[in-house]
Structure formats: structure tokens, C-alpha cells
Amino acid sequence: MAIRLVVTITAVAGKGGELAQAYTTRCAEVMKEPGCEQFEVFQSAVNPDRLALLERWSDQAALDAHAKLTATRPPLRPELRAGSGEREDYAYNRVR
């Protein structure tokens, strides 16, 4: 069963655009990982310092492999982030 993650990220005031741009390369890298179906960052139109990272993984094993790989990567511009973010996990069941 596919796994959907929604990660909310808050940038340091005025740095949302820089943080969104920093995610561009990371998103492209992660999309090449086995089982990654979506890994995209979106910048809020209402609050540009608020980002949403949408992830979709084919199954829990793919997400677990991604987590191990992520632990070996350098942090992504931590000076641009305010806090650690908030993550929500969902089982993906398409209803339409």
C-alpha cells in the first residue's frame, strides 16, 4: 500500500523562496530513489515562508530505505529553517 507524507516546513522570516529553491535539487535526487512516486515542495501563496513537502512512496519498505539514505545526507540549509517541521503520514487509498 502506498504511503503519503505531508511535511509542513516553516522558513526563517523572509527566506521561504530561498528554502524552496534549495529543495529543488533535493527533490530531483529523491525522485530517483526506488519506490518514490512523488517528492515535491510547494510554497504557500498566502505565507511565502511556509512550505509543504508532498511525498508518496510505493510502500513502507521504500519509505524506510529513503529514511536510511536521508540520514546520510547533509542537512538542507538548516539556517533557512525555523523549527524542525511537522510530518503527517497517510495510507494512500484513492477514492475517486
C-alpha positions in Angstrom: 0.0 0.0 0.0 1.3 3.4 -0.9 2.3 5.9 1.8 1.7 9.6 1.6 3.6 12.1 3.7 2.8 15.7 4.1 5.6 17.7 5.7 5.0 21.3 6.7 8.1 23.4 6.9 8.5 27.0 8.1 11.3 29.1 6.9 13.1 31.9 8.7 11.2 35.1 8.1 11.7 36.3 4.5 13.7 33.1 3.5 10.8 31.0 2.1 11.9 31.5 -1.5 15.5 30.5 -0.8 14.4 27.4 1.1 12.0 26.4 -1.7 14.9 26.8 -4.2 17.2 24.7 -2.1 14.7 21.9 -2.2 14.7 21.8 -6.0 17.9 19.8 -6.2 17.0 17.5 -3.3 13.6 16.8 -4.8 15.2 15.7 -8.1 17.7 13.4 -6.3 15.0 11.8 -4.2 12.7 11.2 -7.2 15.3 8.8 -8.5 15.1 6.6 -5.4 13.3 3.2 -5.8 9.6 3.5 -4.8 9.5 7.3 -4.9 6.3 8.3 -6.7 6.3 12.0 -5.6 8.7 14.3 -3.8 7.7 17.9 -4.4 7.9 21.1 -2.4 5.2 23.8 -2.6 5.5 27.4 -1.3 2.3 28.9 0.2 0.8 31.7 -1.8 -0.6 33.2 1.4 2.5 32.9 3.6 5.7 32.5 1.4 7.7 31.4 4.4 5.5 28.3 4.8 6.3 25.2 2.6 4.6 21.9 2.1 6.6 18.9 1.1 4.4 16.2 -0.5 5.9 12.7 -0.7 4.4 9.5 -2.0 6.1 6.1 -1.6 5.1 2.9 -3.2 5.2 1.1 0.2 6.7 1.2 3.7 9.9 -0.6 2.6 10.6 2.2 0.1 10.0 4.9 2.7 12.2 3.0 5.2 15.0 2.8 2.6 14.6 6.6 1.9 14.9 7.3 5.7 18.2 5.4 5.9 19.6 7.3 2.9 18.4 10.7 4.2 20.2 10.1 7.4 23.5 10.0 5.4 22.8 13.3 3.6 23.9 16.7 4.9 21.1 18.8 6.3 19.4 21.0 3.7 20.2 24.7 4.5 19.3 24.5 8.3 20.0 28.2 8.6 16.9 28.8 6.5 14.5 26.7 8.6 12.5 27.8 11.6 12.0 24.7 13.7 12.0 21.1 12.6 8.8 20.9 10.6 5.7 18.8 11.1 5.1 15.4 9.4 1.8 13.6 8.8 1.7 10.1 7.4 -1.3 8.7 5.5 -2.1 5.4 3.9 -2.8 6.2 0.3 -6.2 4.9 -0.8 -7.5 6.7 -3.9 -11.2 7.3 -3.5 -12.0 8.7 -6.9 
